[in-house]
Amino acid sequence: MGLRNILSRRRKAVVPRLAVPGKSAELEAAWAELRQTVDESNVTSFRACSRNGRSWAEDPEAVRQIAATIARIMNDTAEGSKGNPAQ
């Protein structure tokens, strides 16, 4: 299944609300950005993993990067379909 097929689905992804004790305000803000990005997109699900053994869900920068990646893909997809109405 291609990335465009994943992005073209209409169901909304459920972005988990983690119950991490002592969550920082920065982490909360990053998760709010990710939830907003998912709500504004056609993303139905995604998976992410970390290479350093630490959960990406506890790293504000990682959460923001996922949100930025989703937003960039949606923007590129929208721009691509403007130039080619057949898509």
Number of C-alpha atoms within 10 A of each C-alpha: 5 6 8 11 8 14 18 14 13 11 12 14 15 13 16 9 11 11 7 10 6 6 11 13 10 12 19 16 14 23 23 17 17 21 18 13 20 21 15 12 21 18 20 17 14 12 5 10 11 11 7 7 7 10 12 16 19 17 16 17 14 18 22 19 13 19 20 15 13 20 17 12 15 20 12 12 15 11 11 12 11 11 9 8 7 6 8
